[in-house]
Amino acid sequence: VPPPRRWLEARGAKFLLGVQVDEIGEASVSLKDGAVVSADVVYKCVGVRPNTRVLAASPLARALGFHDTSATLPGHLGGPVAVNDHLQVPELPRIFCVGDMMAHRSRELKLGHTAELNGQLAAKNVLRLLRGAPLLRYPEGVVGAQETPRIFCI
């Protein structure tokens, strides 16, 4: 058993490995085997491909990185929007993109807590932009480090 798991188990964490989720509720998760796991808070953090097709139909499509008309075809989800280290769209510096829709050089995992960190930095940078202050870099400007923390939970 890896040390992080032993540490978490010593503090009451339970690991359910190899189980399938049937339904995610507000305060519980139902498993395919009929078991129900109750929790004070349940975050739905599931990996999905971002649906940026609506952006491809925008007048800003080219600046957002949609250079090929297939991005507007029905059923095509489009791709992520490239951002700089301030989470701005490079060709449109007054537009910020966060969460699953953005692609940043950090190539971080797309999880709920990283999307929240993205949003916090973008909000701070919008205010800084309005005040004419230097913008904060991601992720240093929000977590004080070169990488965001990696947190996985169910």
Secondary structure, 3 states (H helix, E strand, C coil): CCHHHHHHHHCCCCCCCCCCEEEECCCEEEECCCCEEECCCCCCCCCCCCCCHHHHCCCCCCCCCCCCHHHHCCCCCCCCEECCCCCEECCEEEEECCHHHEECCCCCCCCHHHHHHHHHHHHHHHHHHHHCCCCCCCCHHHHCCCCCCCCCCC
